[in-house]
Amino acid sequence: ATAPYQAFSATSIFNLSGSDGDKTVVVCLRDRSGRTTSLSSSIILDTTPPGGSVLIASNAAFTKIATVLVSGTSNEPVVAKIASAGVDCYGVTYPSSFAMSFSDAAFDLTAGSSSAPDGLYTVTACVKDRAGNISALNDGIILDRAAPSGTLTIDGGATYSQDDLVNLVLSAPNDATKMIVSNDAALDCAAQDAASFIDFAASRVDWDLDPADNLANDGRKTVAVCIKDGAGNIAKATSQIVVDRVNPDGLLAFVGLNKDDEGMPYTNSRTVTISIAGLSSDVVSLATAETAIDCNSASYQAFTDKFLFTLSSSQEAKAVL
């Protein structure tokens, strides 16, 4: 190719042609006697900003600690500056060493502010390649330092259960992810390892309060639930219920009556006084009838250990139930 000569200058502006890639510029020099020579030099044209990605806390969605690991990679060697969102990547000071990856092991999302609120934080990694092209790479994470609140309800809030199998309902925030359910009221949620947690569920059907199925274990039972949210914060909720699988028992007697040789009492009045003894302390109501009664459908009244009962008019042995 031929090119027109121009007056010599030690520096000159030259426009490279074509797409990015290796370019060679050739300069012809001619002296006063007309003798010529050529000089050449190569350069890489790169007009494309660097690409890549940045991750906060290994791509976690939540963190309960403001100081996090920020790391990233690029598709070409770059220098990087990690900063909070909104930084002007053209105004920061970059390090001098180029690499395909970069990191900051202790980036503070709150910039050291003790009053910074929880919520979504965005981190920007400013990256610059050897040609001086600059890109801003972003990632976000939710800072959550508050323990989740939750409530546990057993059998719809009942005080008593006639069975050791109960239904649990747990109310917790939307970010609850893991849980532990236990019959241990003293359960230390903070001491539990990650493997002990299962996926969070808002309900548990037929939770067994007494796996041993021993009636002697009846009484007040406590269920404890550890709730873990996405950031790893843990809270504890408990609820109680009394398990009573044993029917009440006692001794019913007529008061102040004479008895025959077999111990059967006699009365000449249809209104008699009846006493009940030997009952457990949790009896709260009673129903009475003569001869037969269906205790499941009977009409109950407040319990008293002594009451009046009117017998039917026929003269015969009576059974009061």
Phi, psi and omega in degrees: 000147177254154180217143178287145177275155175221169181301140182293140172217139183293337177229150181204150176268131182227132181265118177286147183254164173079192183276176179300151178146192179286133180232144176237127179253129181246133179239127174262131179246140178226131181267184185294333181276354180096359178286146185233159172207163179236143176237146180219156177205149183249153181209152176263121175272123181222104180252006184263125177299148180293146175255177179152197180210157177230141181233139176256128177051048177057038175074024177290151177275333183227157169214144176258002180238132183289332180271117189230162172275127174243125182222157181200168177225158179229163179275002176203163179300133181218165163253146188227148174229119181265130185211176177286162181300146178093358180293146174273105185292346178272354182246004182269163176264123183264151172291179186256344186265125179272142178203165179278346180223164182205160180197159171223111186284350185216057178276129183265112181299328185264003181056033176081007182278124179284344181258004181296134184280162169290160180144194182280128175238138179247134177248138179246131172254112175277125181235140181229130180271180184294336179277352180096002175291143185234139174228156174245117179255135187235150170211153181235157177208149179264120175276120183224104182253005183261134177293142180291144175265146181202155176230145180243132178237133179252126178048047176068019180092013180295151177275327183234155171223137177272005182222153176275355175264120184230165178255133181251139173233127184241126176257126183209163179298163182296337182269009174292128185240331185225161181204160168230132176246132186213153172269007181267107181297333183268014182306125178265100185296324183291339183269358183278138178278165186300327183293341182282343183274146175242169179300140182293137174223138185285349180211154173225125181263139178057047173290131187268112179281341181219080181302337180282347181051046180252116182300336179293345180273001178302154180140196182287128181241144178241132172252131179243139179231127171266129181246127179242133178265181185297334179276350181098001175292144185232138175226165182234136175234142180226159174206156184233154175206150178263122176268126181223100182255007183247127179294144178293148180224156180187184182240120179261133183217147173276138186261131170075026182246149173284155182236153176277186184297338180263007177088007179281124180285151177240151176211148174254008178238138179286344177261117183238159176260131181239137176240151178235129181227166174077021181271157172286160189286351185266007177288128185238345182208165179213157173228143184233151176198164177258132175079306184211152179203141172262104186294339181281332183247001183293159176269119186262157174225169181302140184288140167218143184277359176211130183206163177269143179223134181261120180281157176291167190284339183293143180266102181193175176294134182245146173240123178255129184238000000 
